[in-house]
Amino acid sequence: MPTLHLLLDGQDLPHPVTTDETVIGRHPECQLQINSNMVSRKHARVVKEGSRYLLEDLNSGNGTFLNGKKLEGPAEIKHDDRIKLGPILLRFEAAELGRKSTPRPLGVLGGQTMSLDGEDDDDDTATITGRSVQSSAFGRLEVQPEAKLKAVLEISRSLAGTTDLDALLPKILDTLFKVFPHADRGCVLFKTEDGKMIPKAIKHRRPTDDDTVKVSRTILRKVMTEKTGVLSADATNDARFEASESISNLTIRSMMCVPMLSLDGEPLGVISIDTQNPFNQFKEEDLDLLVAVAGQAAMSYESAKLLVTALEKQKQDREMGIAMDVQRALLPTVMPKPSPWEFFASYDSAQAVGGDYFDCMFLPDKKKVCFAFGDVAGKGVPASLVMSKLSTVVTITTQFIADVQQAACRINDQMCTKAVEGRFVTFIIGIIDPETGDLEFVNCGHMPLMIRMVDGTIEEIGEAEVGLPLGVMEGFPYDVVKRRIEPGETVVLYTDGVSEAMNPNSDLYGMERLRELVHTSVAGKAEELGKTILADVRKHANGRDQNDDITIMVIGRGA
């Protein structure tokens, strides 16, 4: 039974011709419906006349082409004829001349179809009449050194400065057609991560040529596995190839297929070119020349990929710089200065952006000072997004709620709303009355406040009242801790980036070292103590990269 094969999206979709008239088009009433805006409602038809089949265009918008020629009237179609409706390709297969093996479509590129011919049998290997002895990605340097140098320079000049990978591969084929002026068709195939070969570029010397390009499966497999170039000379006229029907159906006089090898010697893909000119067949020196050109093409492609990656990295760095500026803008630049109090804070993220947070502001009554301090689980961009949300929630909440317990509960409920799993926040919010020194705070899963008293004694308060971190459980009842900060006392808040800072030997900075440093500090000097802690952490790290965000807040009441 005659069959129309629709080559669409890399698939061969057969449609038996069972009626005297087969209408092809977009309309549901068509015997062969093609859902494409480039195809007319009733685009063309196939009509049976006796033992013949005729193809006729039905006044379509984009025309009907038979073997590359536009139909002006009805035309007879024969076995293996190619039909093109806009960008859609079909192949007519006569029943009495049907193939033993049907080409397997490999992919579609810009309306052009590339297919693999041949089953995985040994007969197909008869097409290989020569192969390159490939001592490197550029072949044997002693073969045609002048021609190789000229070809490599030509392709280097053609591809210089090209960063568009989609445009680079067609340029490779354009250059190959200059190097091999008798080449008729060429294609570049690349291997995907799952091992499939997909077409990336196709070129025909004559625009009227059939758009379909075929590649022998056996040749492709040999080129990819053995990493060597393959030459097939005059396959259609050689009696040895009669047993290999898939090769004889390729209807090519001479073809070459070579691998594109990466810097580590692995095949990225293949370049295949062929000619139907019986008087200008490819020779083994042509194959070695193509190997050299393919080596330079592969290097140019990898260099372009690296350049694209570098440009993308620069773009990401610029965007991360903007993100860092945005995040820094969420933190206060000026701290409150109610005499004789002193407030100090420092923030150093391990990456461009981080998940630590602090804020310090006067409440709307302009009498009391509110401070907030937090550490988002994790670091980098995800943590910074949670930190941005926390900053907004704290700012809005403290403008309307002056009770520290209510504020903590409201902030927690907001952070629980649409929370990302695993992105909780350890957090402290407190309110200080500068006149009396009264401190009220809520600890949501953070380390206890460290207070240096006038005599140097260290007191860590609020450990028993520590509640759940923000974003863990909505409606959690937090406890309030109250304490009066006496003249000369200093309050220290820190994230685990301080206590867990490591040196090159992976030794932790540790709590004991932090307590000893606070113990020996000057009473009530917040800025001096904060800078001293930060410098001591850097000294301990001794050049090791920061592995977590480091944030410190120190509040001192003058003596």
C-alpha positions as CSV (number, residue, x, y, z in Angstrom):
1,M,0.0,0.0,0.0
2,P,1.4,3.4,-0.9
3,T,2.3,5.5,2.1
4,L,2.9,9.2,2.8
5,H,5.5,9.6,5.6
6,L,5.1,12.8,7.5
7,L,8.5,13.9,8.9
8,L,7.5,16.0,12.0
9,D,9.3,16.8,15.2
10,G,12.0,14.2,14.6
11,Q,9.4,11.4,14.0
12,D,8.4,9.5,10.9
13,L,4.6,9.3,10.9
14,P,3.2,7.0,8.2
15,H,-0.2,7.6,6.6
16,P,-1.4,4.9,4.2
17,V,-2.9,6.2,0.9
18,T,-6.2,4.1,0.9
19,T,-8.5,6.3,-1.2
20,D,-8.4,7.6,-4.8
21,E,-8.1,11.2,-3.4
22,T,-6.1,12.1,-0.3
23,V,-6.4,15.8,0.7
24,I,-3.6,17.2,2.9
25,G,-4.2,20.3,5.0
26,R,-5.0,21.9,8.3
27,H,-8.8,21.3,8.1
28,P,-10.2,18.4,10.2
29,E,-12.0,17.0,7.1
30,C,-8.6,16.4,5.3
31,Q,-7.6,12.8,5.0
32,L,-4.1,13.8,6.2
33,Q,-4.5,16.6,8.7
34,I,-1.4,18.7,9.6
35,N,-1.7,21.1,12.5
36,S,0.5,23.9,11.4
37,N,-0.3,27.6,10.6
38,M,2.1,27.4,7.7
39,V,-0.2,24.8,6.0
40,S,-3.4,25.9,4.3
41,R,-6.8,24.5,5.3
42,K,-6.7,22.4,2.2
43,H,-3.2,22.6,0.9
44,A,-2.6,19.8,-1.6
45,R,-4.0,16.5,-2.7
46,V,-2.7,13.1,-4.0
47,V,-4.9,11.6,-6.7
48,K,-4.8,8.1,-8.0
49,E,-5.0,7.7,-11.8
50,G,-4.8,4.0,-12.7
51,S,-1.4,2.8,-11.4
52,R,-0.1,6.4,-11.1
53,Y,-0.3,8.9,-8.3
54,L,-0.5,12.6,-9.0
55,L,0.3,15.5,-6.6
56,E,-1.6,18.7,-7.0
57,D,-1.5,22.0,-5.2
58,L,-4.9,23.4,-4.0
59,N,-4.0,27.1,-4.3
60,S,-2.2,27.0,-1.0
61,G,-0.6,30.1,0.5
62,N,2.9,28.8,0.8
63,G,2.9,26.5,-2.2
64,T,3.6,22.8,-2.7
65,F,7.1,21.6,-3.7
66,L,8.1,18.3,-5.2
67,N,11.7,17.3,-4.9
68,G,12.6,21.0,-4.3
69,K,10.5,22.4,-7.3
70,K,7.3,24.3,-6.9
71,L,4.3,22.7,-8.5
72,E,2.6,24.7,-11.2
73,G,0.1,21.9,-12.0
74,P,-0.5,18.2,-11.3
75,A,2.7,16.1,-11.2
76,E,3.3,12.4,-10.9
77,I,5.0,11.3,-7.7
78,K,7.2,8.2,-7.5
79,H,8.8,6.2,-4.8
80,D,10.9,8.2,-2.4
81,D,9.9,11.6,-3.8
82,R,10.0,14.4,-1.3
83,I,7.0,16.7,-0.8
84,K,7.2,20.0,1.0
85,L,4.2,22.0,2.3
86,G,5.6,25.2,3.8
87,P,8.1,24.0,6.4
88,I,6.5,20.5,6.6
89,L,8.2,17.6,4.9
90,L,6.7,14.4,3.6
91,R,8.1,11.4,1.7
92,F,6.0,9.2,-0.7
93,E,6.7,5.5,-0.5
94,A,5.3,3.2,-3.3
95,A,4.0,-0.1,-2.1
96,E,5.8,-2.3,-4.7
97,L,9.1,-0.5,-4.1
98,G,9.0,-0.2,-0.3
99,R,12.3,-0.3,1.4
100,K,13.5,-3.1,3.7
101,S,14.5,-0.5,6.2
102,T,13.0,3.0,6.6
103,P,15.2,5.9,7.4
104,R,14.9,6.8,11.1
105,P,14.5,10.6,11.5
106,L,17.2,12.0,13.7
107,G,15.8,15.5,14.1
108,V,14.4,18.6,12.4
109,L,16.3,21.9,12.1
110,G,14.6,24.9,10.6
111,G,12.3,22.8,8.5
112,Q,15.2,20.6,7.3
113,T,15.1,16.9,8.3
114,M,18.1,14.8,9.1
115,S,17.8,11.0,9.4
116,L,19.9,8.0,10.2
117,D,19.8,5.3,7.5
118,G,20.3,1.6,8.0
119,E,19.8,-1.0,10.7
120,D,22.6,-1.9,13.0
121,D,24.0,-4.6,10.8
122,D,27.4,-5.5,9.4
123,D,26.5,-5.1,5.8
124,D,26.3,-1.3,6.2
125,T,30.0,-1.2,7.0
126,A,30.8,-1.9,3.3
127,T,30.4,1.8,2.6
128,I,33.6,2.6,4.5
129,T,36.4,2.7,1.9
130,G,38.9,4.6,4.0
131,R,39.5,6.1,7.4
132,S,41.9,8.6,8.9
133,V,44.9,7.6,11.0
134,Q,44.2,10.2,13.6
135,S,47.3,10.9,15.7
136,S,45.7,14.0,17.2
137,A,42.6,16.2,16.9
138,F,44.2,17.7,13.8
139,G,45.1,14.4,12.1
140,R,48.5,13.7,10.7
141,L,50.4,16.9,10.4
142,E,52.7,15.6,7.7
143,V,49.8,15.2,5.3
144,Q,49.1,18.4,3.2
145,P,50.7,20.7,5.8
146,E,50.2,23.8,3.6
147,A,46.6,23.0,2.9
148,K,45.9,22.2,6.5
149,L,47.4,25.5,7.7
150,K,45.5,27.5,5.1
151,A,42.2,25.7,6.1
152,V,42.8,26.1,9.8
153,L,43.6,29.8,9.4
154,E,40.5,30.2,7.2
155,I,38.2,28.7,9.8
156,S,39.9,30.6,12.6
157,R,39.4,33.8,10.8
158,S,35.7,33.0,10.0
159,L,34.9,32.1,13.6
160,A,36.9,34.8,15.3
161,G,34.9,36.7,17.9
162,T,31.8,34.6,17.4
163,T,29.9,34.0,20.7
164,D,26.6,33.0,19.3
165,L,26.8,29.2,19.3
166,D,23.8,28.8,17.0
167,A,25.5,31.0,14.4
168,L,28.9,29.5,14.8
169,L,28.1,26.0,13.5
170,P,26.6,27.3,10.2
171,K,29.7,29.4,9.8
172,I,31.8,26.2,10.1
173,L,29.8,24.6,7.2
174,D,30.2,27.8,5.2
175,T,34.0,27.6,5.6
176,L,34.1,23.9,4.7
177,F,32.3,24.6,1.5
178,K,35.1,27.1,0.7
179,V,37.7,24.5,1.6
180,F,35.9,21.8,-0.4
181,P,34.4,23.6,-3.4
182,H,32.9,20.4,-4.8
183,A,30.9,19.6,-1.6
184,D,27.1,19.5,-2.2
185,R,25.7,18.9,1.3
186,G,27.0,19.2,4.8
187,C,25.7,18.8,8.4
188,V,26.9,19.1,12.0
189,L,25.5,16.7,14.6
190,F,26.1,17.0,18.3
191,K,25.8,14.4,21.0
192,T,23.3,15.1,23.8
193,E,23.8,14.1,27.4
194,D,21.7,11.0,26.9
195,G,23.9,9.9,24.0
196,K,21.5,10.9,21.1
197,M,22.7,12.6,18.0
198,I,20.8,15.8,17.0
199,P,21.4,18.1,14.0
200,K,22.7,21.5,14.8
201,A,23.4,22.9,11.3
202,I,22.6,21.8,7.7
203,K,23.8,23.3,4.5
204,H,23.1,22.7,0.8
205,R,25.1,24.3,-2.0
206,R,22.1,24.5,-4.3
207,P,18.9,26.0,-2.7
208,T,16.7,23.7,-4.9
209,D,18.2,20.6,-3.3
210,D,16.1,18.3,-1.3
211,D,16.1,19.5,2.3
212,T,16.7,16.0,3.8
213,V,20.2,15.1,4.8
214,K,20.9,11.4,5.7
215,V,23.7,9.9,7.6
216,S,24.5,6.2,7.8
217,R,24.1,4.8,11.3
218,T,27.1,2.5,11.0
219,I,29.4,5.3,9.9
220,L,28.1,7.6,12.6
221,R,28.6,4.9,15.2
222,K,32.2,4.1,14.0
223,V,33.2,7.8,14.0
224,M,31.9,8.4,17.5
225,T,33.2,5.2,19.1
226,E,36.6,5.0,17.3
227,K,37.1,8.8,17.2
228,T,38.3,8.6,13.6
229,G,37.3,10.0,10.3
230,V,35.5,7.8,7.7
231,L,35.6,8.1,3.9
232,S,32.9,6.5,1.7
233,A,33.8,6.8,-2.0
234,D,31.3,6.2,-4.9
235,A,29.0,4.0,-2.8
236,T,26.2,4.0,-5.3
237,N,28.3,2.5,-8.1
238,D,30.3,-0.1,-6.2
239,A,29.0,-3.7,-6.6
240,R,30.2,-4.4,-3.1
241,F,27.5,-2.2,-1.7
242,E,24.5,-4.1,-3.2
243,A,24.0,-6.0,0.1
244,S,23.8,-2.7,1.9
245,E,20.5,-1.2,0.8
246,S,20.6,1.6,3.3
247,I,23.8,2.9,1.8
248,S,22.6,2.6,-1.8
249,N,19.5,4.6,-0.9
250,L,21.7,7.5,0.2
251,T,22.4,8.3,-3.5
252,I,25.7,10.0,-2.8
253,R,28.9,9.6,-4.8
254,S,31.3,10.4,-2.0
255,M,31.1,11.4,1.6
256,M,33.3,12.1,4.6
257,C,32.4,12.0,8.3
258,V,34.8,13.1,11.0
259,P,34.5,13.6,14.8
260,M,34.7,17.0,16.6
261,L,36.9,16.2,19.6
262,S,37.0,18.3,22.8
263,L,40.1,19.3,24.5
264,D,40.1,16.1,26.6
265,G,39.7,14.0,23.4
266,E,36.0,13.1,23.8
267,P,33.8,13.5,20.7
268,L,31.4,16.5,20.9
269,G,29.7,15.5,17.6
270,V,30.5,14.9,14.0
271,I,30.8,16.9,10.7
272,S,29.6,15.1,7.6
273,I,29.9,16.4,4.0
274,D,29.2,14.7,0.8
275,T,29.2,15.3,-3.0
276,Q,27.2,13.9,-5.8
277,N,29.8,14.9,-8.4
278,P,31.2,11.7,-9.9
279,F,34.3,13.5,-11.2
280,N,35.3,15.0,-7.9
281,Q,35.2,12.3,-5.3
282,F,36.8,12.8,-1.9
283,K,40.2,11.2,-1.3
284,E,42.0,10.2,1.8
285,E,44.0,13.4,1.9
286,D,40.7,15.3,1.8
287,L,39.6,13.3,4.8
288,D,42.7,14.1,6.7
289,L,42.3,17.8,5.8
290,L,38.7,17.6,7.1
291,V,39.9,16.1,10.3
292,A,42.2,19.1,10.8
293,V,39.5,21.5,10.1
294,A,37.1,19.7,12.5
295,G,39.8,19.9,15.2
296,Q,40.0,23.7,14.8
297,A,36.2,23.9,14.6
298,A,35.8,21.9,17.8
299,M,38.4,24.2,19.6
300,S,36.5,27.3,18.3
301,Y,33.2,25.9,19.5
302,E,34.6,25.1,23.0
303,S,36.3,28.5,23.1
304,A,33.0,30.2,22.2
305,K,31.2,28.1,24.9
306,L,33.8,29.2,27.5
307,L,33.5,32.8,26.3
308,V,29.7,32.6,26.6
309,T,30.0,31.1,30.1
310,A,32.4,33.9,31.1
311,L,30.1,36.5,29.8
312,E,27.2,34.9,31.6
313,K,29.3,34.8,34.7
314,Q,30.1,38.5,34.4
315,K,26.4,39.2,34.0
316,Q,25.6,37.2,37.1
317,D,28.3,39.0,39.0
318,R,26.8,42.3,38.0
319,E,23.4,41.2,39.0
320,M,24.8,39.8,42.3
321,G,26.5,43.2,42.9
322,I,23.1,44.9,42.4
323,A,21.5,42.4,44.8
324,M,24.2,43.1,47.3
325,D,23.6,46.8,47.1
326,V,19.8,46.2,47.5
327,Q,20.4,44.0,50.5
328,R,22.8,46.5,52.1
329,A,20.2,49.2,51.6
330,L,17.8,47.1,53.9
331,L,20.3,47.5,56.8
332,P,20.6,50.7,58.8
333,T,23.4,53.0,57.8
334,V,23.1,55.2,60.9
335,M,22.5,53.8,64.4
336,P,20.5,55.6,67.2
337,K,22.6,57.7,69.6
338,P,20.6,58.4,72.7
339,S,23.1,59.8,75.3
340,P,24.9,58.1,77.0
341,W,24.1,55.0,75.0
342,E,26.2,53.6,72.1
343,F,25.0,51.2,69.4
344,F,27.3,49.4,67.0
345,A,26.7,46.7,64.3
346,S,28.8,45.1,61.6
347,Y,27.7,42.7,58.8
348,D,30.0,40.6,56.6
349,S,28.4,38.0,54.3
350,A,30.2,34.8,53.2
351,Q,28.9,35.4,49.7
352,A,27.7,38.5,47.8
353,V,24.5,38.3,49.6
354,G,23.7,36.5,52.9
355,G,21.0,35.6,55.4
356,D,22.1,37.6,58.5
357,Y,20.0,40.5,59.5
358,F,20.0,43.4,62.0
359,D,18.1,46.6,62.5
360,C,18.0,49.3,65.2
361,M,15.6,52.2,65.2
362,F,13.6,54.6,67.5
363,L,10.0,53.5,68.0
364,P,7.3,56.0,66.8
365,D,7.2,57.6,70.3
366,K,10.9,58.7,69.7
367,K,11.6,57.6,73.3
368,K,12.4,53.9,73.2
369,V,14.8,52.1,70.9
370,C,14.0,48.8,69.2
371,F,16.7,46.4,68.0
372,A,16.2,43.3,65.9
373,F,18.8,40.6,65.1
374,G,18.4,37.4,63.1
375,D,20.1,34.6,61.2
376,V,18.4,32.8,58.4
377,A,19.1,29.1,58.0
378,G,21.6,28.7,55.1
379,K,23.4,31.4,53.1
380,G,23.6,32.9,49.7
381,V,20.7,34.0,47.5
382,P,17.9,31.8,49.1
383,A,18.8,33.1,52.6
384,S,19.0,36.7,51.3
385,L,15.4,36.5,50.0
386,V,14.1,35.3,53.3
387,M,16.2,38.0,55.0
388,S,14.5,40.6,52.7
389,K,11.1,39.4,53.7
390,L,12.1,39.5,57.4
391,S,13.4,43.1,57.1
392,T,10.1,44.2,55.6
393,V,8.0,42.4,58.2
394,V,10.0,43.9,61.1
395,T,9.9,47.4,59.8
396,I,6.1,47.4,59.3
397,T,5.4,45.6,62.6
398,T,7.4,47.9,64.8
399,Q,5.7,50.9,63.3
400,F,2.4,49.8,64.8
401,I,3.2,47.5,67.7
402,A,5.2,48.7,70.7
403,D,4.8,45.6,72.8
404,V,7.8,43.3,72.2
405,Q,5.9,40.1,72.8
406,Q,3.1,41.0,70.4
407,A,5.6,42.2,67.9
408,A,7.5,38.8,68.1
409,C,4.3,36.9,67.7
410,R,3.1,39.0,64.7
411,I,6.5,38.7,63.0
412,N,6.5,34.9,63.5
413,D,3.0,34.6,62.0
414,Q,4.0,36.6,59.0
415,M,7.2,34.5,58.4
416,C,5.1,31.3,58.7
417,T,2.9,32.6,55.8
418,K,4.1,31.0,52.6
419,A,7.3,29.9,54.3
420,V,9.8,27.8,52.4
421,E,10.5,24.5,54.1
422,G,13.8,24.5,56.0
423,R,14.2,28.3,55.8
424,F,13.6,29.2,59.4
425,V,15.1,32.2,61.2
426,T,16.7,32.5,64.6
427,F,15.8,35.9,65.9
428,I,15.9,38.4,68.8
429,I,13.8,41.5,69.1
430,G,14.2,43.9,72.0
431,I,13.2,47.3,73.3
432,I,15.3,49.5,75.4
433,D,14.3,52.6,77.4
434,P,17.3,54.8,77.3
435,E,16.1,56.8,80.3
436,T,15.7,53.9,82.7
437,G,17.9,51.3,81.1
438,D,15.1,48.8,81.1
439,L,15.4,46.1,78.5
440,E,12.7,43.8,77.3
441,F,13.4,41.2,74.6
442,V,12.1,37.9,73.0
443,N,14.5,35.2,71.9
444,C,13.2,33.1,69.0
445,G,15.7,30.3,68.8
446,H,18.9,32.4,68.8
447,M,21.9,32.3,71.1
448,P,21.4,34.0,74.5
449,L,22.3,37.7,74.9
450,M,25.8,38.1,76.4
451,I,26.1,41.0,78.9
452,R,29.4,42.3,80.3
453,M,28.9,43.8,83.7
454,V,31.0,46.6,85.1
455,D,33.4,44.2,86.9
456,G,33.9,42.2,83.7
457,T,31.7,39.3,84.7
458,I,29.9,37.7,81.8
459,E,26.2,37.0,82.1
460,E,24.2,35.2,79.4
461,I,20.5,35.7,79.8
462,G,17.3,34.4,78.3
463,E,18.5,30.8,77.7
464,A,15.5,29.3,79.6
465,E,13.1,31.5,77.7
466,V,14.3,30.7,74.2
467,G,11.4,29.9,71.9
468,L,11.1,28.4,68.4
469,P,12.7,30.1,65.5
470,L,10.6,32.2,63.2
471,G,8.7,30.4,60.5
472,V,8.5,27.1,62.3
473,M,5.0,27.2,64.0
474,E,2.3,29.8,63.6
475,G,0.8,31.1,66.9
476,F,3.7,30.1,69.1
477,P,3.5,31.9,72.6
478,Y,6.9,33.6,73.1
479,D,8.1,34.6,76.6
480,V,9.5,38.0,77.4
481,V,12.8,38.5,79.3
482,K,13.3,41.7,81.3
483,R,16.5,43.1,82.7
484,R,17.8,46.6,83.5
485,I,21.1,47.5,81.8
486,E,23.2,49.4,84.4
487,P,25.7,52.2,83.5
488,G,28.9,50.7,82.2
489,E,27.3,47.4,81.1
490,T,27.6,46.1,77.5
491,V,25.2,43.8,75.6
492,V,26.6,41.6,72.8
493,L,24.6,39.8,70.1
494,Y,26.3,37.6,67.4
495,T,25.5,35.0,64.8
496,D,27.1,31.6,64.6
497,G,29.4,32.9,61.9
498,V,31.4,34.3,64.9
499,S,31.6,31.3,67.2
500,E,32.0,28.8,64.3
501,A,34.6,30.7,62.3
502,M,37.4,28.3,61.4
503,N,41.1,28.6,60.7
504,P,43.1,26.6,58.1
505,N,43.3,23.7,60.6
506,S,39.4,23.7,60.9
507,D,39.6,24.8,64.5
508,L,36.6,26.7,65.7
509,Y,36.8,30.2,67.1
510,G,34.6,29.0,70.0
511,M,32.5,30.6,72.7
512,E,35.3,30.6,75.4
513,R,37.5,32.8,73.2
514,L,34.6,35.2,72.7
515,R,33.7,35.3,76.4
516,E,37.3,36.0,77.3
517,L,37.5,38.8,74.7
518,V,34.3,40.4,76.0
519,H,35.5,40.0,79.6
520,T,38.7,42.0,79.0
521,S,37.0,44.8,77.0
522,V,36.5,48.3,78.2
523,A,33.2,48.9,80.0
524,G,30.4,50.4,78.0
525,K,32.5,50.9,74.8
526,A,30.2,49.3,72.1
527,E,32.0,50.3,68.9
528,E,35.4,49.5,70.3
529,L,34.3,46.0,71.5
530,G,32.5,45.3,68.2
531,K,35.5,46.1,66.1
532,T,37.8,44.1,68.4
533,I,35.6,41.0,68.1
534,L,35.6,41.2,64.3
535,A,39.3,41.7,64.1
536,D,39.9,38.8,66.5
537,V,37.7,36.5,64.4
538,R,39.7,37.5,61.3
539,K,42.9,36.9,63.1
540,H,41.7,33.4,64.1
541,A,40.7,32.6,60.5
542,N,44.2,33.4,59.4
543,G,43.2,33.8,55.7
544,R,40.7,31.0,55.5
545,D,37.7,31.9,53.4
546,Q,34.6,32.8,55.4
547,N,32.2,29.9,55.6
548,D,29.2,31.7,57.1
549,D,27.9,35.2,57.5
550,I,29.4,37.1,60.4
551,T,27.2,39.7,62.1
552,I,27.8,41.5,65.4
553,M,25.7,44.0,67.4
554,V,27.0,45.6,70.5
555,I,24.9,47.9,72.8
556,G,26.7,49.8,75.5
557,R,25.5,52.1,78.3
558,G,28.0,54.8,79.2
559,A,29.4,54.7,82.8
